[in-house]
Structures are given as C-alpha cells and as structure tokens.
Amino acid sequence: MDIMRVLPFGDREHFYVKSHDLIRHPYVSPFYATYEHFPPMLVQTGTAERLYDEGKRCAKSHRVANAGRHTPTRLEIYEEMPHVWQALTFLPSAKEALRRTSLFIVDVWQHASNNSDNNAANNTATALKDWYLKIDTHGKATTLPW
C-alpha cells in the first residue's frame, strides 16, 4: 500500500515536511519504519481513527521485529474513538486510555528496575507480556488474537 494514495496531502504536505521525498522517511512516518531494537511500545487507536489500519500495522511490525526479545508490544483498539480522543478527558474511553498508558509506563519502569544487568547475566530476566485488546465505549476490554 502506498500511503501517498491513502492520505490526501496535496498542497498541504509542506506543512508537515519540507520535501516530498521525506514523506517516506521512517523518522517522518512510522508507516515506513523498521522496529528492530525499539523499546516497549503501546499503540492506542480508535475504530473511528483515520489512521486506524496504520496503527495496527505499526504495532504488528514492532511485535514481529522484536520477537524473542523482552520487548512487549501492546495494541489497544478503542471502539468509536477518533484521532487523539485521549485529550477528550470527559470521555470514559479517554480516561481508560490514560489509565492504561500510566499502567504501561509503570509496568515498563518496574520491569527495567527488576531486570538489572545482574539479572540479565544470570538469565533471570522476566518477560513483559504482549497484548492485543479491543476496548468498548464503557471500558470493557476483550483480548484479541494477534
């Protein structure tokens, strides 16, 4: 899929990047990135999100690139949520997304603290878990297969 055909940049692309050639640079668009040796990743996207498919693709690419490492990929799909709904803090789904974001940060931080170089050298490092969830408008989560 060519993202240039999906996103109607037209004359507005210069607001985002100075050169048309840079649109496909992985630092500009995660769509073109490789995720090998990335840190743990949490992707939250809504089913009403314009970049819904790209968010799912990003998470799945990260998961494949880091298979076998202690690097989790967490993908959370929020029903009926648009782009940047987390900023709409009056929505229950936004509160749930922010709560889950803070839990992810704590989980990664605690994992890093518990798995010091000594533990890694002794093969006692614990793995963080991947997950793929769909969360309804009431905050109920359902686990989905990757």
RACOR-V304751 format. One record per pair of residues at least 4 apart in sequence whose ideal C-beta (glycine too) atoms are under 7 Angstrom apart, sorted by sequence separation. I is the first residue (numbers start at 1). J is the second residue. D is the distance in whole Angstrom. If there is no record, write none. Layout:
i & j & d
I & J & D
I & J & D
This chain:
i & j & d
3 & 7 & 6
9 & 13 & 4
13 & 17 & 7
14 & 18 & 7
18 & 22 & 7
25 & 29 & 7
45 & 49 & 5
51 & 55 & 6
52 & 56 & 7
53 & 57 & 6
54 & 58 & 6
55 & 59 & 7
56 & 60 & 6
57 & 61 & 6
58 & 62 & 6
59 & 63 & 6
60 & 64 & 6
61 & 65 & 6
62 & 66 & 6
63 & 67 & 7
81 & 85 & 4
92 & 96 & 6
93 & 97 & 6
94 & 98 & 6
95 & 99 & 6
96 & 100 & 6
97 & 101 & 6
98 & 102 & 7
99 & 103 & 7
100 & 104 & 6
101 & 105 & 7
102 & 106 & 6
103 & 107 & 6
104 & 108 & 6
105 & 109 & 6
106 & 110 & 6
107 & 111 & 6
108 & 112 & 6
109 & 113 & 6
110 & 114 & 6
111 & 115 & 6
115 & 119 & 5
117 & 121 & 6
118 & 122 & 6
135 & 139 & 6
136 & 140 & 5
1 & 6 & 7
4 & 9 & 7
17 & 22 & 4
23 & 28 & 6
24 & 29 & 7
47 & 52 & 6
66 & 71 & 4
89 & 94 & 5
115 & 120 & 6
119 & 124 & 5
120 & 125 & 5
135 & 140 & 7
17 & 23 & 6
22 & 28 & 5
23 & 29 & 7
26 & 32 & 5
46 & 52 & 7
49 & 55 & 7
85 & 91 & 6
88 & 94 & 5
89 & 95 & 6
119 & 125 & 5
135 & 141 & 5
13 & 20 & 6
25 & 32 & 7
26 & 33 & 4
45 & 52 & 5
66 & 73 & 7
78 & 85 & 7
24 & 32 & 5
26 & 34 & 7
85 & 93 & 6
86 & 94 & 5
133 & 141 & 5
134 & 142 & 5
85 & 94 & 6
133 & 142 & 7
13 & 23 & 6
45 & 55 & 3
63 & 73 & 4
115 & 125 & 4
133 & 143 & 6
134 & 144 & 6
17 & 28 & 6
45 & 56 & 7
62 & 73 & 5
86 & 97 & 5
115 & 126 & 6
132 & 143 & 7
133 & 144 & 7
43 & 55 & 5
81 & 93 & 5
86 & 98 & 6
114 & 126 & 7
131 & 143 & 7
132 & 144 & 5
59 & 73 & 5
132 & 146 & 5
43 & 58 & 6
78 & 93 & 5
111 & 126 & 7
43 & 59 & 4
59 & 75 & 4
111 & 128 & 5
41 & 59 & 7
4 & 23 & 7
56 & 75 & 7
78 & 97 & 6
108 & 128 & 7
41 & 62 & 5
107 & 128 & 6
31 & 54 & 6
38 & 62 & 6
76 & 100 & 6
3 & 29 & 7
35 & 61 & 5
35 & 62 & 4
3 & 31 & 5
30 & 58 & 5
38 & 66 & 7
36 & 65 & 4
35 & 65 & 4
36 & 66 & 7
47 & 77 & 6
74 & 104 & 6
34 & 65 & 6
35 & 66 & 7
40 & 71 & 6
39 & 71 & 7
40 & 72 & 5
41 & 73 & 5
42 & 74 & 5
43 & 75 & 5
44 & 76 & 5
45 & 77 & 6
46 & 78 & 5
47 & 79 & 5
48 & 80 & 5
49 & 81 & 7
51 & 83 & 7
38 & 71 & 7
47 & 80 & 6
48 & 81 & 6
49 & 82 & 6
50 & 83 & 6
44 & 78 & 7
46 & 80 & 7
47 & 81 & 7
48 & 82 & 5
49 & 83 & 5
46 & 81 & 3
46 & 82 & 6
46 & 85 & 6
96 & 135 & 6
44 & 86 & 7
93 & 135 & 7
96 & 139 & 4
93 & 137 & 6
92 & 138 & 7
93 & 139 & 7
92 & 139 & 6
44 & 97 & 5
70 & 125 & 6
79 & 134 & 7
72 & 128 & 4
74 & 130 & 7
77 & 133 & 7
79 & 135 & 7
70 & 127 & 5
72 & 129 & 6
73 & 130 & 5
74 & 131 & 5
75 & 132 & 5
76 & 133 & 5
77 & 134 & 5
78 & 135 & 5
79 & 136 & 5
80 & 137 & 6
70 & 128 & 6
72 & 130 & 5
77 & 135 & 7
79 & 137 & 6
42 & 101 & 6
76 & 135 & 6
42 & 104 & 5
63 & 130 & 6
40 & 108 & 5
63 & 146 & 7
40 & 128 & 6
